[in-house]
Amino acid sequence: MASIAVIGGTGALGKGIARRLAKAGHDVTIGSRSADKARITADELGGLGHAANEDAAEGKDVVIVTVPHASQADTLALIRDRVGNAVVVDTTVPLVPPKVMRVQLPAEGSAALQARAHLGPDARLVTAFHNVSAHHLDSDHAIDCDVLVFSDDVEARNTVVGLCPGMGLRGLSGGALANSAAAEALTSILIYMNKTYKADGAGIRFTNLTEAPAIP
């Protein structure tokens, strides 16, 4: 089992991810800008570890960043010198309110490439969990959704793919970090589809992958 910090773990996505990782038996610490808020969420999830973001990130195997795009730069700068050799998983999607149903990738090409610039070239950076509904994660039911995982570090990418089955998800390698732009863009399309087809958190599923992991 891994020691995992969820940075921004009091938000909807962070809480859902933390809930499923803890249920899978991992040692999970909730991070937040406010240590008191982290404690409240940690207690709600069954007495998990809790700390301010920068302290939560230190000494972990995996650090998962679940903050809005507007907070990405400041959050990554805060933890950059604390993560050491941990796998850093950035879940950021560059949504631009109020037009969140329209794809609006940043000038760099993706939030993933922005994260690379903020963390530096030596960080073990992975991106994932862009297309999974937060409220489905924060539940006990099965989720009909694949998780695409991107990184230039193959070992780090495989680490995150390996976390997914215990969370009731199928993790799939999506290739290089630059490919994260596709999953980030797809989030706006899923939001549009949720509204258009009155869906309760639409997800994605890849078919005919004969050598892929089994669907949980």
C-alpha positions in Angstrom: 0.0 0.0 0.0 1.2 3.5 -0.7 1.3 6.7 1.3 -0.7 9.3 -0.6 -1.4 13.0 -0.1 -4.5 14.5 -1.7 -3.7 18.2 -2.1 -7.0 20.2 -2.2 -8.6 17.2 -0.6 -11.5 19.1 0.9 -12.9 19.9 -2.6 -15.3 17.6 -4.3 -12.8 15.8 -6.6 -10.1 15.5 -3.9 -12.5 14.2 -1.3 -13.9 11.6 -3.8 -10.4 10.4 -4.7 -9.3 10.3 -1.1 -12.4 8.3 -0.1 -11.7 5.6 -2.7 -8.0 5.4 -2.0 -8.6 5.0 1.7 -11.2 2.3 1.1 -8.5 0.5 -1.0 -6.3 0.4 2.1 -3.8 3.2 1.2 -2.4 5.6 3.9 -4.1 8.8 2.8 -3.5 12.3 4.1 -5.9 15.1 3.3 -4.2 18.4 2.4 -5.8 21.9 2.4 -4.9 25.5 2.5 -6.5 25.4 6.0 -5.3 22.6 8.3 -8.6 22.9 10.2 -10.6 22.2 7.0 -8.4 19.3 6.2 -9.1 17.8 9.7 -12.8 18.1 9.2 -12.8 16.3 5.9 -10.3 13.7 7.2 -12.6 13.0 10.2 -15.6 12.7 7.9 -13.7 10.1 5.8 -12.9 8.0 8.9 -10.0 9.6 10.6 -7.5 10.0 7.8 -4.3 12.0 8.2 -4.6 15.7 7.6 -2.3 18.8 7.3 -1.8 22.0 5.4 -1.0 21.4 1.8 2.7 21.9 1.9 3.1 19.6 5.0 0.8 17.0 3.6 3.0 16.7 0.4 6.2 15.8 2.3 7.5 12.3 2.5 4.8 10.6 0.4 4.9 8.0 -2.4 2.2 9.8 -4.4 0.9 13.4 -4.2 -2.4 14.0 -6.0 -3.2 17.7 -6.8 -6.9 18.4 -7.1 -7.4 22.1 -7.3 -9.1 24.4 -9.8 -7.0 25.7 -12.7 -6.9 29.2 -11.2 -5.1 27.7 -8.1 -2.8 25.3 -10.0 0.3 27.6 -10.2 0.3 28.7 -6.6 -0.4 25.2 -5.3 2.4 23.6 -7.3 4.8 26.3 -6.3 3.9 25.7 -2.6 4.6 21.9 -2.8 7.4 21.8 -5.4 10.2 21.7 -2.8 8.3 19.2 -0.6 7.5 16.3 -2.9 10.9 14.9 -3.3 10.8 11.8 -5.5 7.1 11.3 -5.1 4.9 10.7 -8.2 2.9 14.0 -8.5 -0.5 13.5 -10.1 -2.1 16.7 -11.5 -5.8 16.5 -12.2 -6.2 20.0 -13.4 -8.6 20.9 -16.2 -8.3 24.4 -17.7 -12.0 25.3 -17.6 -12.7 29.0 -18.3 -16.0 30.1 -16.6 -18.6 30.9 -17.6 -18.1 29.0 -20.9 -17.0 25.7 -19.4 -18.7 23.7 -22.2 -16.3 25.2 -24.7 -12.7 23.8 -25.1 -10.3 26.5 -24.1 -6.8 25.1 -23.7 -4.1 27.5 -22.5 -1.4 29.0 -24.7 1.1 26.3 -23.5 -1.1 23.6 -25.0 -2.5 22.0 -21.8 -2.6 22.3 -18.0 -0.2 19.4 -18.0 2.5 21.4 -19.7 1.8 24.3 -17.4 2.3 21.9 -14.5 5.6 20.7 -16.0 6.8 24.3 -16.1 5.8 25.0 -12.5 7.4 21.8 -11.1 10.5 21.6 -13.2 11.9 18.9 -15.5 12.9 16.5 -12.7 9.5 16.1 -11.2 7.8 12.7 -11.7 4.7 14.3 -13.1 1.6 12.4 -14.2 -1.9 13.7 -15.1 -5.1 11.7 -14.6 -8.7 11.7 -13.4 -9.8 14.5 -15.8 -13.0 12.8 -16.9 -14.4 11.1 -13.8 -17.4 12.7 -12.0 -16.4 13.9 -8.5 -19.8 13.0 -7.0 -19.5 9.4 -8.4 -16.1 9.1 -6.8 -17.5 10.2 -3.5 -19.8 7.2 -3.3 -19.6 3.5 -2.9 -21.2 2.5 -6.2 -19.4 1.2 -9.3 -18.4 3.8 -11.8 -18.7 3.1 -15.6 -15.7 5.1 -16.6 -12.1 4.6 -17.7 -9.2 6.8 -16.4 -6.6 8.0 -18.9 -3.2 8.4 -17.4 -0.4 10.5 -19.0 3.3 10.9 -18.3 6.7 11.0 -19.9 7.8 8.8 -16.9 6.6 5.3 -17.8 7.2 3.9 -14.3 5.3 6.8 -12.7 2.5 6.4 -15.2 2.2 2.7 -14.4 2.1 3.5 -10.7 -1.1 5.6 -11.2 -2.7 3.1 -13.6 -2.1 0.5 -10.8 -4.0 2.6 -8.2 -7.2 2.6 -10.3 -8.5 -0.9 -9.8 -8.6 -0.5 -6.1 -10.7 2.6 -6.6 -13.2 0.7 -8.7 -11.9 2.2 -12.0 -10.0 1.0 -15.0 -6.8 2.9 -15.5 -5.4 3.1 -19.1 -2.1 4.5 -20.3 -2.8 7.5 -22.6 0.9 8.0 -23.5 3.1 11.1 -23.2 2.3 14.1 -21.0 1.5 16.2 -24.1 -1.4 13.8 -24.8 -3.1 15.1 -21.7 -4.5 17.9 -23.8 -7.0 15.5 -25.3 -8.4 14.4 -21.9 -8.5 18.0 -20.6 -10.4 19.1 -23.7 -12.8 16.1 -23.4 -13.9 17.4 -20.0 -15.7 20.4 -21.6 -17.4 18.0 -24.0 -18.6 15.8 -21.1 -20.0 18.9 -19.4 -21.9 19.7 -22.6 -23.1 16.2 -22.9 -24.3 16.1 -19.3 -26.4 19.2 -20.0 -27.6 18.2 -23.4 -28.5 14.6 -22.6 -29.4 15.2 -18.9 -26.7 12.8 -17.8 -25.7 12.3 -14.2 -21.9 12.5 -14.7 -21.1 11.1 -18.1 -17.8 9.3 -18.4 -15.7 7.5 -21.1 -15.1 3.9 -21.9 -12.7 2.4 -24.4 -13.7 -0.7 -26.3 -12.0 -3.6 -28.1 -8.8 -3.3 -26.0 -8.1 -7.0 -25.8 -4.9 -6.6 -23.7 -6.2 -3.9 -21.4 -6.9 -4.5 -17.7 -10.3 -6.0 -16.8 -13.1 -3.6 -16.1 -13.7 -3.6 -12.3 
